[in-house]
Amino acid sequence: MVHPTSLQIRIGIALALLSSLLCWGVWSMIPTPPLFVVSPSFSTSTIDHATPSPSSPPEEPIPLPSRPVLSSPSILPFGAVQMRLGETIHMPSMTMSVIKVLEDSRCPSDVMCVWAGILKVSMIVVEDGVNRSRDIALGETQRTTRARISFLDAVPLPRAGAPVDSSEMVFTFDIHADDSASMPPAKEDSGCVVAGCSSQLCMEAKDAEGMMSTCEYRESYACYATALCERQPTGVCEWTPTPALSACLERAEAEEVSGVRP
């Protein structure tokens, strides 16, 4: 067996070192890829969603629902008006409401009566901020501080054995301004009522109860539908004479005499 000399050993070590240096140099020349790649366009502004962009428009506040506007009550002109129990009507200088039916003894629509009966209601009239309670009968006219109220009609009529529910009644009033100083307000109850089978009589309320009248119909009776039944300066309950009533009666009498309607 041949043993290497010391020179051969030294040369072997030198070759091994040289080989190691060459391998290290070649490895160092190969580029190593980075562990993390950061995009140039990446910025913290894409992460922070809470910060608004300066260029975005400001958010508009959500509008709250508006409250409904309450309309003021309608002011009716003076003239004929219809109303139900509990309803309030507004006139230029007053308000009025019917609050209760006090009496309803009207003749039923399916019965032949000798007396028309009485319908009487209680109403509230407000003038100049003052409430006043008044009782008025069908066919009666009353004067207040600023108006003249006539109770013209009420429907429906009762039937035999079937009284009318007051909540179903429709009342018709004729209301006109009355600012004449020569006509002071009437008392709460003038004591005058319209009576007769055709509502053609104006008389004391105490005399109307139990009074009997004939039930024939004449054209002149229609003239009293808008006439005033009230106590006259003489103290007697009579129809108030007016040019309109006189003209209506004359025309009706002429028609009855001739038998021809114009």
C-alpha positions, 0 to 999 in steps of 0.5 A: 500500500502506497501512503500519500506524501505531505505534498500530495495532502497539501495539494488535495486540501488546496484543490478542495478549498478552490472548488468551494470558493468557485461554487460559492461565487457561482451561487452568489451570482444567481438573483434571489426573488424577494419574499414580499412584492409591494405594488407601487399603486398600493397605499393606505388610502385603499384600506382606510374606508372611514376617511372620505375622499376629499373629492366626493360630495358631502352626504345630504341629510335624510328629510324628516316626514312633514306634519300634515297641515290642518285646514281651517273650517270652511266658512259657509255663506249666509242662506239655507244650510243642512246639518246633522246632529252634532255637526258644526257649521261656520258662518261669517259671524257665528257658528252653530250646532244642533246638540239634541232633539228635545221633542219629535211628535211630527205626523208620520208620513203614512198616517193622515193627521189633523195636526202636524206635530212639533219637532224641537231641537236644542242648539248652540250658537257662538257669537263674539266668543260667547256660547248661547244655548237655544231651543227652536221648533220646526217652522220657528224663526229666532233672532240672535245678536248677529243673525236670523235663524229659521228652522225650515225642515227636517228629514226623514219623517217618522212612520207609524210605530217607527220613530226616527233615530235622531242621528239619521236626521238632516235639519235645514235652516235658513240663516241670514245676517241681521245687524239692524239695531231696530231688531233686538235679539229675541228671547230664548223662546218666543212662544210662537210655533208653526202649526196646522196640517200644512204648517200654515198657522202661526200661533202660541205654543200652548194653544197649538198642543191638541189643536185640530185643523183641516188638511186641505192644501192651498197654493198659498200655504207654500208661501209660509215655508220661508215666512217668519212666525214670531210675536208681533209688536202687538204681542200676538203670534202672527206671520211677519208681513214682508213684501216677499210674503205679500207678493207670494200670497197675491200670486197664489190667490190669483192662481187659485181664482183662475185655476191656471198656474203661470 
